[in-house]
């Protein structure tokens, strides 16, 4: 799947600034030109996506949910 195939209008490119890892869910802070966007995603997803501080991502915002896509 490409990012263009995602039907989310609010997309913010940035780099991961901080990860606060929990046993089940974690917080991911993404530094974007618009400011910090925080996503709460599963810790398993962080591992599956290989997310670490400095990773370039796109924060996809739809309603109250923030998703992360690795670039």
Order of alpha helices (4+ residues) and beta strands (2+ residues): beta-beta-beta-alpha-beta-beta
